[in-house]
Amino acid sequence: MTVDSHHHFWNPTRRRYPWMGDELAAIRRPFGPDDLRPLLQDSGVDRSILVQTISSADETREFLDTAAANDFIAGVVGWVDLTSPSVADTLASLVGDMLVGIRHQVHDEPDARWLLRDDVQRGIGAVGEAGLVYDLLVRARELPAALETVHRNRGVSFVIDHAAKPRITAGSWDVEWEERLAPFSDEPNVACKLSGLVTEADWKSWTPEQLEPYVRRVVGWFGRERCMFGSDWPVCLLAASYAQVMDAMRQITGFDGEIFGGTASRVYGLRELEP
């Protein structure tokens, strides 16, 4: 089973997306299941994971309904207010076959140590108690707090989104990223998404060769059984088509069954398609 572990839907005519500035005007339009389905079919992708875009439990509920109505969506990584005293009750109201994880845009928080707040730690513990994965959306700045979070929550399964967004556009190797991400390789409850890298490179001139050193470093740290492919569609459209993202990753890693499905299926506990 080939799995895309990370994509989004959104509709700017109905909701406000604070992160969608002028530089993202090219993708400031609705994207939904009917747009993605043919792309998955053309690339031989069987299932996908729909990931939150804003801090809204209403969006999460809508995504769960969308997943239930579209059999190619195997699961939803949603959002809840981790700081709320009633976070466990909120999770209980959402948990079902389709909710597989929770995420918050940590790298947009002013405080690099936001994850270590007592209320956030309590919320992450509740995510683990609910049997869900916690997706870490962080950059190098937040990686120390993320590592401490992993150490404090050994019973929680974590996934690092977009390989923690190395600064590929800088033109030289991202040493800070390397030094801060490498220690996660020693943590067996952490997996890493090979996603979102085309938009961390130069949008107009990226090549698979630019991405390859970062991808190979991540796979070397985590092993193929803890790495998973994600398209980050439609964000990826700023730099590449769905097929180009898929082809670039296959060129770098080969068509690896763990990276392209096994890891995501195991970590998120995805169900097979009904025959």
N, C-alpha and C positions, 0 to 999 in steps of 0.2 A: 504494500500500500504506500503510494507516494503522497507525502503530506507537505503542504505549505504551512509552516507553523506561525505565520505572522502576516496578516493583511487587515485592512480597515474598510469600513463603509462610512460615508458621511453625506450630509445634505445641508449646505450652508443657507438654503432658502428657509429652513426650519429651525436651525440652531446656530448659535455663535461659537466659533472655534478660536479661542484667544491666541493660539499659536500660528494661525493661518494668516500671516502678514502679507504685505504687497509682493514680497519675493516669491510667494507661493501662489500668485494669481493664476498661473497656468492650471492648477488643480483645484481651484476654488469653484467647484461645481458638484452636483450630486454624483455619487458613485454607489452602486448597489449590486445585488446578486446577479441581475441580468447582464451587467457589464463584465463581471468577473468570470461567470460560468464558462463562456466560450474560450477564454484565455486558459483556464485550467484544462479544459478538454484538449486544446491544441498542444499544450505542453505535457500532457500525460499525467496530470496531477489528480489524484482521486479525492482527497479530502483537504480541508483547510481549517485554520483557527482564526476566528474573528476577534480582533483586539480593540479595546476601548480607545477613544480619542479625546474625551473630555471627562472632567470630574462630575459625573452625573449617574446616579443610580437609575434614573429614568432611561438613559441611553442603554445601560446594561440590560434592563428589562426588555427594551425594544430589540436589542441584539439577540436575546434569548428567544424571542418570538420569531425573529428572522431566521435563526439557526434551525428552529423546529420546522420551519416551512421550506427549508432548502437542504436537501440531503447531502450536498457536498460539504456543508459546514459541520465539522466534527465536534467543535467546541467553541466556547466563548471565554476570553480573558476579559473580565469586566472591571468595574470600579465600585468601591464602597468607601465611605469616610472612615479611614483607619483610626482617626482620632476620636471618633464618637464612642461614648460609653455603651451604646447599644449596638456596636458593630457586630457582635455575635448574633443578635436577633436579626439584623439586616441580612447577614449571610444566610441564616436559616431560612429566611423568606425567599432567597434566590437560588439556593443550592438545588440542583437537579441533575439530570443526565448531561445537560449541555454546558453548564458552568464548570470550567476546568481550572480557572485561575483568576487572580486579582492583580491589578496594576495601578500605579499612581505615577504621574509625571514628576518624578523626584528631581530630575535635572533642571526643572523649572522653578524649584523652590529656592528662595534667597539663601537659606541656611544650608550649607554643604553637609551638615550633620543632622538634617531633618529626620532621617531614618532612625536616629538614636533617641529621639524624644520618647519619654515613657509611654505616652498615649499611643504613639505609632508602633512601638514595640509590642504593646498589648494587642493592638489591632493585627499585626503580623502573626502573633501567636494564635489569634482567633482564626486567621486564614488557614493556618496549618491544622488546627483542631477540626476545622470543617472539611479537611481532606483535600484542600485546594493548593495549587502551586502559587507562589508569589513571583511575578515578573519584575525584575529590577531594571527600570529605565533610568540609567545613570551614565554619566561621563566619567572621565578620570578624576574630576574634582570630588565626586561623591563616592568613589570606589573604597576609600578607607572606611567610611561609615557603613557601606554595604558589606564589607568583609567582617566588621565587628557584628553586624546584624546576623550574618550567617553563623558566626561563632556562638551567638546567644540563642540561636533557634535551630539547633541541630536536627530537630524533628520536622522542620519545614523544608519542602522542596522548592528550590529557587531556580529561576532561569534568567540569565543576563541577556537583555534585549540588545540587538544590533552590535554585539561584541563590545559593548560599552563605548561605541562611537569613536574609534581612533581618528586622529586628525590627519587623514590621508592627503588633504589639500595642502598641507603645510610644505610639502616638497622634500622634507627630510623625515627620518623615522621618528615616530612619536614615542620617545623614551619614557615619558611620564606614564602614558597609557600602558606600556609594556611592564614597567616596574609595579604598577598598581593592580593590573589584572592577573598577572602570572600567579600570585599566591592563591587565587581561587581554584587553581588546578588541583590543589591538595584537599579540596572540600568535596567529598563524594555526593553531597546533596545539592550540588550546583551544576547546571548545564548551561550552555551558551548558544545563542542564536547567531548563525551566519546570515545576517539580514541587515538591510539598511546601509550597506557599505558603498553602493554606487553614489549615494547622495552625500557621503562623507568625502568622496573624491571630487574632482572637478566635474561639475554637471555636464559640461560640453565636450570634455576631452578625455574622460576616464577610459581606461582599458583594463581588461582582465589582468594584465601583467602588473598594474598598479595595485590591485586588490590582493594578488596572490601571496605576497609576503605576510600580510596580516592574517589572511585565512589560514595559511599553513602554520603560522605561529599559534593561532588559537587551537587548531586541530592537534598540534603537537602538545599543547598544554593539557587540553581536556580529553583528548582521544575522540575518535569518531563516534563512540557510543554515548558521548555527552555533548555532541554538537548537532544542531538541527538547522536545516535550510528554512529561510523565510524570505518572501518576496518584498515585503514592506510596500506592496501595492495598495493604493495608487500613489503614495509618496514617491516611489521609485520612478514614476513617469516624468518627474523633473529631469531625470538623467537618462532613462532607458525604458524600453518596453518590457512587459512581463517576460516575453520570450528571451530578450537579451539578458535579463537578470538570471534567468534559469540557465541559459547557455553558458554564461560566464562562470557560474558556480560549478557546473558540470565540467567545464574545461579545466578548472583548478583542482577539483576533488575527484573527478570521475563520477560516474553514477553510483554513488555509495549508498547502499540500502539503509544504513544507520542514519547518515546525515539527511537523506531524502525521505525519511519516514519512520524508521525504527525508533530513533531517539524520541521524537515528538510523540509517537504513539505510546511509548512506555512512560515517559515523564508525565504527560498529561492524562494518561489512562483513557485513550481514545477507543471508542467502540468501532468495530468493523462495520462496513456498509451491509445492510440486510441484502441477502441474495434476491 
